[in-house]
Amino acid sequence: MSLCDLASQVTELYPDYEVPKLPEDTQLGLVRVEAVPKKLMALGLHFTPLEKIIKDAVESLRRRGCIA
């Protein structure tokens, strides 16, 4: 996942917030790794879905008064 993908996801979840659009090439050379997460999951590691991470972060910022 790139920063552009993250910004798009935040925009989808919170359309009322102005999230800057990022160019696709903000992270040149970024390579998606799939083998490592599969191995970690086989060892019992559970990943938190990105949507939950974003929602938790936004709710925390709201509670602290950092965003409205």
SULBELVEN-V390769 format. One record per pair of residues at least 6 apart in sequence whose C-alpha atoms are under 7 Angstrom apart, sorted by the first residue. I is the first residue (numbers start at 1). J is the second residue. D is the distance in Angstrom with one decimal. If there is no record, write none. Layout:
[[I;J;D] [I;J;D]]
//
This chain:
[[2;27;6.9] [4;22;5.2] [4;23;6.7] [4;24;6.0] [7;19;6.5] [7;21;6.9] [10;54;6.9] [11;19;6.2] [61;67;5.9] [62;68;5.9]]
//
